[in-house]
Structure formats: C-alpha cells, structure tokens
Amino acid sequence: MNWHLSLPFGGRTRTFDVHVPPHPTMPLPVVLNFHGGGSNAAQQRRYSGLDATADRHGFVAVYPNGTGLRPRQRHLLTFNAGRCCAPATRYQVDDVGFTHALLDLLAERLPIDRSRIYATGMSNGGMMAHRLAAESPCIAAVAPVAGQLNVTAFAPRRAVPVLEFHSVDDTRARYHGGRFPPVEAGLARWAAHNGCPPAPAVGATITGAAATINEGQTLTVLRYGPGRDGSEVVLYRFTGAGHVWPGSATTLPRLLGRPTTLADANEVMWRFFTAHPLR
C-alpha cells in the first residue's frame, strides 16, 4: 500500500510518500528515508530500494520531500540539516518540526510503534538523519549514508545509536573533510556523547572480488561501544566506492562514482535498528 500525503507546515504545503508493507503486524516500526540535496522523495525511493526491505521485515518506509526555491517545487529539493543545504538552510526551514508533524499525521492513519522510529538518508538526507538524532526525542537510532554530522549545535539529550556508511573515496561528501566536517570526527563526537570507549574496535577488512563491480574496493567496520543505555556508534568504511548507497541496484557512476555491493545498507541498517528501540 502506497500513499502520497501532504500537510500544511511552516507556511508551506509539505509532502511525503509512505509505503506500508503487506499483512503488517501492528504496531508498525517506521523508517524515515531522506533524499539527498537536489533530489526528491520519489528518486530516493527508487535509488535506495527500501520498499522491498520494508516488505521483508514489516516496517513502514517514509520518504519526505525537502523544499526548494519555489512553493510546490517537486525537484532540486533540500533539507535543513544544520550547516547544509541551501536553499533550506537559507530560509531556515524547520525540517525537524516537519518530521514530527508528519509522524503525527501518519499515526492518525496507522498504529505506529513510537519506540521504533528510525531515520536514514542519502548525503544531505544523511546529514538530516544526524540532526534528528541530535535534536528529536522521537528517533530511536539513525543510519546515515554518505552524509556526516554537520549540525550548528550538538547537545543531544540522550545516548543515540548511530550507524554510518561512507567511502574514503567519496568526492562529494569528502571523508576527511573540506566543505563538510570529517566523517570520523563526527562519529567520535557521537561516541563521546554516548559514553563509548574513545577508540573503536576495528574489524577485518573485506576485499572486493576480482572481475566484479567491487574489484579494488574494501570494507572495514569500526565499532565504538558499548555506551550508555546499550548505545553504540558503527562505521562501515569503504574504499574505492563513490558517493553511493551500498547495495543499490541503481548505478549512476558519472554523477555519484562507483557503486558497491560489499554491504547491503538496507539489511545492515535494519538489523542495527531492531537492536536499538527507544529506551
């Protein structure tokens, strides 16, 4: 079941797409999936492929639309993730408040599990997931993809489990910093806030097989934890991949760089989410 919903918020008509799995068990977990800067909900839905994961595991997938320069604009949208991205930052759009409003509207139509509301997103959308983790009391855990912590203020009220997917060779949201902060610096802030040990446990490195799309790529998993209230901070660190959603069947190498299937981000994040309901 699919819905396209709208609500008035902040002087605008805000919209979002919803996918409800078949034969759901109530109440339903919710995964918010925010698109990247310059994209929209429909494109993020296709690119991430999260609907299929929602059907397998029985959660609601929600795809919010950001805002543009003009009212009712449908393309080239952004979210206000703190320090990124315009035009949402320029107009100080309250995307945290919008998220709370859409959850309230969703709860009028479906029995949702308020202890299992999660957020992910791509690039600017991943940064938006970080902002929600830092500011929203509703979010149990987050899993940003190719989008680092980039907030103007960082004062979370509780420990929040964080899982990030990021490539060292991402040329858009650069791993070591530049236009945006360094990835590991942001995760170290989360680890310190969550009360995790300062140094991560580093897993074995997986190397892509020859003659596959993963040839020349690697994946190493870094884990900070355990922290307060069972929290942890996890990084899936790739090399050789681009600014991409790991496991996505859609490839846009000219725009985003090399894809990777060394991990299926959707399955990995869902396992992480199920381990971390809101406490």
C-alpha positions as CSV (number, residue, x, y, z in Angstrom):
1,M,0.0,0.0,0.0
2,N,1.4,3.4,-1.0
3,W,0.3,6.9,-0.1
4,H,1.3,10.4,-1.1
5,L,0.4,12.6,1.8
6,S,0.6,16.4,2.4
7,L,0.2,18.7,5.4
8,P,0.5,22.5,6.0
9,F,3.6,23.3,7.9
10,G,5.7,26.4,8.3
11,G,3.7,28.4,5.7
12,R,4.2,25.7,3.1
13,T,2.5,22.6,1.9
14,R,4.9,19.8,2.8
15,T,4.6,16.3,1.2
16,F,5.9,12.8,1.8
17,D,5.5,9.3,0.4
18,V,4.6,6.3,2.5
19,H,5.0,2.6,1.8
20,V,3.1,0.2,4.1
21,P,4.1,-3.5,3.9
22,P,1.5,-6.2,3.1
23,H,-0.1,-8.0,6.0
24,P,1.5,-5.8,8.6
25,T,1.8,-6.7,12.3
26,M,0.7,-3.8,14.4
27,P,2.0,-1.5,15.8
28,L,4.5,-0.8,13.0
29,P,8.1,0.4,13.2
30,V,8.8,3.4,11.0
31,V,12.0,4.2,8.9
32,L,12.3,7.8,7.7
33,N,14.4,7.9,4.5
34,F,15.6,11.4,3.5
35,H,16.7,12.2,-0.1
36,G,20.0,13.9,-1.0
37,G,20.4,17.5,-1.9
38,G,18.9,18.3,-5.3
39,S,16.8,15.1,-5.3
40,N,13.3,14.3,-4.1
41,A,11.3,11.5,-2.3
42,A,10.5,9.6,-5.5
43,Q,14.1,9.4,-6.6
44,Q,15.3,8.4,-3.1
45,R,12.6,5.7,-3.0
46,R,13.9,4.2,-6.3
47,Y,17.6,4.6,-5.6
48,S,17.6,3.1,-2.1
49,G,15.2,0.3,-2.8
50,L,13.9,0.4,0.8
51,D,10.4,-0.6,-0.1
52,A,11.5,-4.2,-0.6
53,T,13.3,-4.3,2.7
54,A,10.1,-2.9,4.4
55,D,8.1,-5.7,2.9
56,R,10.5,-8.4,4.0
57,H,10.7,-7.1,7.6
58,G,7.4,-5.4,8.2
59,F,8.1,-1.7,8.7
60,V,6.7,1.5,7.2
61,A,9.1,3.3,4.9
62,V,8.5,7.1,4.8
63,Y,10.1,9.3,2.1
64,P,9.8,13.1,3.0
65,N,10.3,15.8,0.4
66,G,12.5,18.7,1.1
67,T,11.9,22.2,0.0
68,G,13.1,24.3,-3.0
69,L,13.2,28.0,-4.0
70,R,9.6,28.0,-5.1
71,P,6.4,26.8,-3.4
72,R,5.2,23.3,-4.6
73,Q,8.6,22.7,-6.3
74,R,9.0,19.0,-7.0
75,H,12.6,18.7,-7.9
76,L,16.0,20.1,-6.7
77,L,14.9,19.9,-3.1
78,T,17.0,20.1,0.1
79,F,16.7,19.6,3.9
80,N,18.0,21.9,6.6
81,A,20.5,19.6,8.3
82,G,22.1,22.4,10.2
83,R,25.0,23.6,8.0
84,C,23.7,22.0,4.8
85,C,22.0,22.5,2.5
86,A,20.7,25.7,0.7
87,P,18.0,26.7,0.0
88,A,16.6,25.0,3.1
89,T,19.3,26.5,5.3
90,R,19.0,29.9,3.8
91,Y,15.3,30.0,4.6
92,Q,15.8,28.3,8.0
93,V,13.2,25.6,7.2
94,D,12.2,23.7,10.3
95,D,12.6,20.2,9.0
96,V,12.8,18.7,12.5
97,G,9.4,20.1,13.2
98,F,8.1,18.9,9.8
99,T,9.3,15.4,10.7
100,H,7.4,15.5,14.0
101,A,4.3,16.7,12.1
102,L,4.4,14.0,9.5
103,L,4.8,11.4,12.2
104,D,1.7,12.7,13.9
105,L,-0.3,12.6,10.7
106,L,1.0,9.1,10.0
107,A,-0.1,8.0,13.5
108,E,-3.7,9.1,12.6
109,R,-3.8,6.6,9.8
110,L,-1.7,3.7,11.2
111,P,-0.9,2.4,14.6
112,I,2.9,3.1,14.7
113,D,5.4,1.9,17.3
114,R,6.7,5.1,18.9
115,S,9.6,3.2,20.4
116,R,10.8,2.1,17.0
117,I,11.1,5.2,14.8
118,Y,14.4,5.4,12.9
119,A,16.0,7.6,10.3
120,T,18.3,7.2,7.4
121,G,19.1,9.2,4.3
122,M,21.5,9.9,1.5
123,S,24.0,12.7,1.6
124,N,22.1,15.9,2.7
125,G,19.4,13.4,3.8
126,G,22.0,11.5,5.9
127,M,23.0,14.8,7.5
128,M,19.3,15.3,8.2
129,A,19.2,12.0,10.0
130,H,22.2,13.1,12.1
131,R,20.3,16.3,13.0
132,L,17.2,14.4,14.0
133,A,19.4,12.1,16.2
134,A,20.8,15.2,17.9
135,E,17.6,17.1,18.3
136,S,14.5,14.9,18.2
137,P,13.2,12.8,21.2
138,C,11.3,10.6,18.8
139,I,14.2,9.0,17.0
140,A,15.5,5.7,18.4
141,A,18.5,5.2,16.1
142,V,19.9,6.5,12.8
143,A,21.9,5.2,9.9
144,P,23.1,8.0,7.6
145,V,24.5,7.1,4.1
146,A,27.3,9.3,2.7
147,G,26.3,12.2,4.9
148,Q,28.2,13.2,8.0
149,L,27.4,15.1,11.2
150,N,27.0,18.7,10.1
151,V,24.9,20.5,12.7
152,T,25.2,24.0,14.0
153,A,24.7,22.9,17.6
154,F,25.3,19.4,19.2
155,A,23.6,18.8,22.5
156,P,21.6,15.5,22.4
157,R,19.5,14.8,25.4
158,R,20.3,11.1,25.5
159,A,22.6,8.5,24.0
160,V,21.6,7.7,20.4
161,P,22.9,4.6,18.4
162,V,24.4,5.8,15.2
163,L,25.5,3.7,12.1
164,E,27.1,5.4,9.2
165,F,28.1,4.2,5.7
166,H,30.8,6.3,4.0
167,S,33.5,5.8,1.4
168,V,37.0,7.3,1.9
169,D,36.9,8.0,-1.9
170,D,33.6,9.9,-1.8
171,T,34.3,13.0,-3.8
172,R,31.1,14.9,-2.8
173,A,30.8,14.5,0.9
174,R,34.6,14.1,1.4
175,Y,35.6,11.6,4.1
176,H,38.5,13.6,5.5
177,G,36.6,16.9,5.4
178,G,36.5,20.0,3.3
179,R,33.2,21.5,2.5
180,F,31.8,19.3,5.3
181,P,33.4,18.1,8.5
182,P,35.5,14.9,8.6
183,V,33.4,11.7,9.0
184,E,35.3,10.2,11.8
185,A,35.4,13.4,13.8
186,G,31.6,13.5,13.8
187,L,31.4,9.9,14.9
188,A,33.9,10.4,17.6
189,R,31.6,13.2,18.9
190,W,28.7,10.7,19.0
191,A,30.9,8.1,20.7
192,A,32.0,10.6,23.4
193,H,28.4,11.7,23.9
194,N,27.2,8.2,24.2
195,G,29.8,7.2,26.7
196,C,31.6,4.8,24.4
197,P,35.3,3.9,24.6
198,P,37.3,6.6,22.7
199,A,38.9,4.1,20.3
200,P,36.8,1.9,18.0
201,A,37.2,-1.9,17.6
202,V,38.4,-2.4,14.0
203,G,37.1,-5.5,12.2
204,A,38.7,-7.5,9.4
205,T,38.9,-5.8,6.0
206,I,36.8,-7.3,3.3
207,T,38.2,-7.0,-0.2
208,G,36.1,-6.9,-3.4
209,A,36.4,-10.0,-5.7
210,A,38.2,-9.6,-9.0
211,A,36.1,-9.2,-12.1
212,T,33.1,-7.8,-10.1
213,I,31.9,-4.3,-9.6
214,N,33.6,-4.5,-6.2
215,E,37.1,-5.1,-7.6
216,G,39.6,-2.8,-6.0
217,Q,37.2,-1.9,-3.2
218,T,37.4,-2.7,0.5
219,L,35.1,-2.5,3.5
220,T,36.2,-2.2,7.1
221,V,33.7,-2.0,10.1
222,L,34.6,0.2,13.0
223,R,32.6,-0.1,16.3
224,Y,32.6,2.2,19.3
225,G,30.9,0.7,22.2
226,P,29.2,-0.3,24.4
227,G,27.9,3.0,25.5
228,R,25.2,4.3,27.8
229,D,21.8,2.6,27.6
230,G,23.2,0.0,25.2
231,S,24.1,2.5,22.6
232,E,26.9,2.1,20.0
233,V,28.5,4.0,17.1
234,V,29.3,2.0,14.0
235,L,31.1,3.0,10.8
236,Y,31.0,0.9,7.6
237,R,34.1,2.4,5.9
238,F,34.6,1.7,2.2
239,T,37.4,2.4,-0.2
240,G,37.1,2.5,-3.9
241,A,33.4,3.3,-3.9
242,G,31.8,6.7,-4.6
243,H,29.1,8.8,-3.1
244,V,26.7,5.9,-3.1
245,W,24.1,3.8,-1.3
246,P,25.8,0.4,-0.7
247,G,23.8,-2.4,-2.2
248,S,21.7,-0.2,-4.5
249,A,20.8,-1.8,-7.8
250,T,20.7,1.6,-9.5
251,T,24.1,2.9,-10.7
252,L,24.8,6.5,-11.5
253,P,28.7,6.3,-11.9
254,R,29.0,9.6,-13.7
255,L,27.2,11.5,-11.0
256,L,28.0,9.6,-7.8
257,G,31.0,7.4,-8.5
258,R,31.5,3.7,-8.4
259,P,28.7,1.6,-6.7
260,T,29.4,-1.1,-4.2
261,T,27.7,-4.3,-3.1
262,L,30.3,-5.2,-0.4
263,A,27.4,-4.5,2.0
264,D,23.6,-4.2,1.6
265,A,23.0,-0.9,3.5
266,N,19.2,-1.7,3.9
267,E,19.7,-5.0,5.5
268,V,22.6,-3.9,7.7
269,M,20.7,-0.8,9.0
270,W,17.5,-2.8,9.7
271,R,19.5,-5.3,11.8
272,F,21.0,-2.3,13.6
273,F,17.6,-0.7,14.1
274,T,16.0,-3.8,15.5
275,A,18.8,-4.0,18.1
276,H,18.1,-0.4,19.3
277,P,14.5,0.5,20.2
278,L,13.9,3.8,22.0
279,R,14.8,3.2,25.7
